[in-house]
Amino acid sequence: MSDFEQQWERVINQLTERFGKKPNMEAILFLIGIQELGKLKKKYTKEQKQDLMHVATCTLLSQSGYYELDGYDQDGWPHFKEAAPIPKMGMAEQERFLQEHIIAYFEEEEDE
């Protein structure tokens, strides 16, 4: 098992322990989005769930300079602007790219 695979497995195991079931990519992005927003609600609309996943993706990709925080709206939602174009990739490459950023996100969270 590669270093990357071990790190990814560790993230999945941590989230599985915390929430009682193995999360998929959408669930992980949703959780990161909620964490970044800092407001937990019992129910989110479909649009809010998509917005939370967008916040998560922008937060993750800001680690590598692809996005930067542009401020917050009146409801406290973060807004980002593109800082650099994201390289074109196939689906498998995109998933690995996101997984690498998720690993870094959770490692950084552990260090805090």
Helices and strands as residue ranges (DSSP letters): H 3-19, H 25-37, H 46-62, E 67-72, E 78-82, H 91-111
